[in-house]
Each structure stands twice: as C-alpha cells, then as structure tokens.
Amino acid sequence: MRPGEVVAVADHTFGEYARAARSVGAHVVDLERAASARVVFVCQPNNPTGDYSPRGEIEALLAQESDRLVVLDEAYAAFVDQRWPAERLLESHPNLTILRSMTKDHALPGLRLGYLLASADVARAVAAVRPPWSVNAGALRAGLAALQPDAQQHVDKARALVRESRALLTDGLTRLGYSVKPSVANFVLVEVLSRDAAAFRRALLPVGMVVRDCASFGLPSCVRIACRQPHECERLLAAIEEVAGVDAVDH
C-alpha cells in the first residue's frame, strides 16, 4: 500500500485491518465502496458478528478487479460446520490471500501462530517485510503438534461442543429477552437490554464472568460471548439472569 490508496474493510470487524492500513497512509472505506479499493479485507467468519460469506460473494470481489488483493482472514474458520474450501480459489485467483490462525482452534492464543496462503508473488512480498524472528521455538513445537492426526480429532470434538454451546447460549439468552445475532463461529454477539455493554460487562465481573465489550468494534450496545463448554455456558446464563434486572432497569 502507498499513501492515499484505498483499503475496504467491513463496518464492524477486527480492528487491526484498518489500523495496519492507516499506519502506511492508506484511506479506509466501507466494503460497500470496495470498487475503488486496492486491498479488501474480509474476516471469515466475521469477528464479532459471526457472519460467514458464501463462496459467490468472495468470487465476485475477486473478479471485479484482477489487480485488487482480497485478503480472507479465516482465523475462526475451523469452527464453521458448513465450511467451503477457500484454498481452492487460489489457483484461479492469484489476487487472493488467505490468513489462518492455529491459535483459536488449538487454544494457543499466547503463541501468536498462524500462516498465509497466497500466490508466489504475494508470498515473496510478505517474506520481504516479515520480521526475521517472527515465530519462536515454542510456537514451532506447538504448531508441529497441532498438525498431528489426534490434534485434528481434538478440533472436530471442539467444533461439536461449540455447536452445542452456541445453541445453548442463543436459546437461553433469547428466552431472557436478549437479541442474539445468528453466528457460525465460536462466539455470539448479543445486544444488551440497557444498550450499555460496558456496564453489563462490569456487572458480571463480581461473579467471575468476563464477556467482551464490543465498543472497539463500533458496537457499544453489544457484548461478544465465547462458546465455552456447555456447563460453563449454563453458569453464565444463570449469572446473566441475576444481572438482567439491573440491565433492564438501566435501560
């Protein structure tokens, strides 16, 4: 990117795309104005909304401008039940770049381990600016372990648990009167009754529960709730029911 060039990013998504673009002087616009963009970022599924773009939408973005780079961030894709294989588009679309994380599905957040799939030209450009010591020895060992067959079985089991917990949270919160956005990821986006997500988060802290206040995503009335194990989700629902009265009164 060069100063003044355009990067398209969704309204409510992971904030590092826009931050990185602005750090080199690029102009950030909404996805609706992607026609003028040299780079388009798509979080797939989106964080924090849990939306998942169909293959046709991504192919349309790729076809609009052959010299536009479409960056598909699949950090949470392993949790999607009906996932379409984006990597198959790489052969026919050299302007596609796929980012993947090994820290979400294998619970390795502190190791910051991930990888990129792209054309040789893009890969060389990334390698040219990559820090020389970008991955430490501990992360490398964990990454090799995550590629073993039994590790994939762990991911399959986790996906099933996430599916169960997502349904439990969605149904339970809906019964309590909250608006829950449909999600395919390992989290759900919830609009709180008082529309003050920061206050809602603070109300849960005394009972040992932490949810993500989504003000940094431009959604100050929402929290993002992780789909942990079912029994933990039941505890959270019970805690939310206790604070729901306060939440509603604030409204």
N, C-alpha and C positions, 0 to 999 in steps of 0.2 A: 504494500500500500504506500501511496505517496500523499503528502498533504493535500487536502481538498477532494480526494477521491471518495466515492460513496460506498458505505457498507450498510446492508439491510439486516435488521435484527427485529425479531418479534417484540411487541409491546411489553409483555410480561414474561420474562425468561431470565436465564442465568446471566448475571451482570457482567461477567468477565469478557464477553464478546465485545460489548460496547466500550468497556474500559480499554481493552487492547487496541481497538480501532482508533479511539481518541488519542491514545498515547503516541501514535505516529502521525497525528494531524488529520485523520480521515473524518469525514462527515457521516454521522449515523442517522439512518432513516428507518421508518417502519417497513415491515415486509410488504405492505400494500404498495409501496413505491420502489419495489425491487427492480423494476425495469431499468432504472438508472444506475444500479449498483454494480460495482466491480467484484465484490465479495458478498455472499449471502450466508448467514449463519442460521441453521435450523437445529434446535435441540429436539432429539427424537428418542423417546418421548420427552415432551417439554417439562422442564423444571421451572415453576412448581405446579403447573396445571394438570399434568398427566396426559395431555393430548398426544395423539400419535398420528402423524401424517401418512396417508395412503401413498403407495408407490407412484400413482399417476401424478400427484401433486409435485413430488420431487423430480420426476422425469420432466414435467413442464418447466420447472425452474431451470433445469439443466439445458433444455432445448432452446429456451428463449434467447440466450446469448452464449455462443460456444466458448468465448474467452472470459466468461464470468466464472469465478470459482464458487462452487456451492460446498460449504463445509457442514457436514452432517455429524452432529455430536450425539453418539449413541452410548453415552455413559450409563444410561439406565435401561438399555435395550434388552438386556438379559432377563429382565422381569416381565417382558411382554409375552403373553400367551400366543397370540396370532401375529407373530413377527415375520415380516417379509425380508428376504436377504438382500440388503442394500449393496453388499460387496459385488453382486453380480452385475451391477451397473458400471463398475469401474472400467471394464474392457471397452464398452461402447461410449463411455462418457469420461474422457481424460480430465474434464474440468470438475470432477467430483473428488472430494477428500472426506474420508470417514475418520472420526476420532472415537476411540473406545477406551474405557477405563476398566482396570482389573480390580479397582478398589471398592466398587459398590457391591458387585455380585459375590465377591470373596471376602468382604468385610475387612479390607486392608486400607482404611482411609489415610492413616498416617504415613503410608509408604509412597503415596502420590504416583502410582504406577499406571501407565497407560501406553497406547500405541496409536500409530497413524497408518491408514491405508490410502495410497494415492498413486498417481502416475509417477514415473521415474523423474520427470522434470520437477514436479512439486516436491517429491521426497528429497531431491538434491537441494532445492531451495531451503527447505526446512532444516536439513542437516547442516547447511552452511551457517545458520544463525543459532543452532542449538548449543546450549552451554556444554563445555567439554565433559563435565561430571554430572550429567543430568539424572542418572539413576545410581543409587548406592548399592552396595553388595547385599544388604538385607532385602531390598526390594527385588533384586535379581533372583535371589534364592526363593522368595515368596512367589515370584512370577513363574518360575520353573515348576514349583509345586502346584500352582493353580492350573497348569496345563495337563496335569495327570488325569487319567480317567476317573479316579474316585473323587477328584475335585469337581468334575463336571456333574457327577451324581449329586454332590452337595448343592450345586446351583439348581439342578432340577427339583430337588426337595425344597429348597428355599423358595423357588417360584410357586410351588403348590401352596406353601404356607402363606406367602404374600397374597395369593389369590383368596385364600380363606379369610385372612385378616382384613384385606381390603373390603370384602363384602360385609364382614362383621362391623367394621368402622362405619361404612357407608349407611348400612341399615340402622345401626344404633344411633348415630348422630342425627339421621333423618327423623327418627322417632322422637328425639329430643327437641326437634324443631329447627335444626341447623340445615343450611343449604350446603350440600356436598357436590363438588364438581365430579362427574364421571372420570375415572382415571384408569390407565392400563399400567401404571408404574407402581413402585413400592412405597407410594405416599398418596395422600388425598389432600385436596385443597378445600378448606372449609371457611365459609363466611360466618363470623361470629355474630351473635344476636345483638350485641351492643355496637357492632361495627368498629370496635376499638381492639384490634388484635394484640397490641402491646399490653393492655390491661388484662385481657384474657390470659395471655401467657404468664403474666405475673401472678394471677390468681391460682394457677396450677403449681407454681414453684414450691409453696409450703408443703404440698403433699408429694413432692419428689417427682413431679412430671414436667417435662420440658418439651414444648412444641415450638415450631419455627414461626416467628412473627414475619409476615411477608411484606412489610413496608418497603424493604430494599428492592423488592420486585415491582414496586408501584401498586401494591395491593394492601393498604393499611388496614382494611377491614377483614383480612383473611389470615389464617394460620395454615401451615403445612404440617400434616401429621404423618409420621412414618408408620408403615405397616409392620409392626414388630410381631412377636409370637402371639397367637390368639389369647392366651391367658393374660398377657400384658395389655393387650387391647381392651380386654374386659375391665381391667383395673383402671385404665384411662377413662373409659366410658363412665364408670362409676364416679370417678373424680370429677369429670365434666358435669355430670348430673348434679353434683353437690354445688358447683360454682355457677351452674346455669341460671339460678335465681338471681345471683348478683349480676351476671352478664345481662340478663333481660332487664333488670332494674336500671342499670346504667343506660340502657337504650331509651 
